[in-house]
Amino acid sequence: MTNTVSSSALDRPVHQVMRHGVVAVPDHLSLTAVRRAMADHQVHAILVQEHATGRPLGWVRAEALLTWMGIESGSTHAHRAISEKVVTIAPDAPLREAITALSRHEVTHLLVCREGDVAGEGVVTALDLVAAWDG
């Protein structure tokens, strides 16, 4: 017997399963500050934004910070440790679109924002989609 996700479950909007809010830092912040923000908020990735405009530049993932351990991270800026590009999705997009975006772009985080917005409303990950699976 094969389990399948019902069509109606995949039609639910992303905003119903996303994590509200985005932990973000400006691009000139030190990696020490990035590490602290990651630990304080207990997240696996931090969004790096251009400090002048707030434009998202990319994600620093915990795995990427491991490569900086032992290197002077206090003077290294956050933008140097970006390890994942930003892929956005609309809050009203169906979950099936989020699944496709995560797979197609080979990313672990989708920034949830409305078209033309710089700031994100939230984040959706594969874990969020798995947790929402009611199949």
Buried (B, 14 or more C-beta within 10 A) or exposed (E): EEEEBEEEBBEBBBBEBBBEEBBBBBBEBBBBBBBEBBEEEEBBBBBBBBBEEEEBBBBBBBEBBEEBEEEEBEEBBBBEBBBBEBBBBBBEBBBBBBBEBBEEEEBBBBBBBEEEBEBBBBBBBBEBBEEBEEE
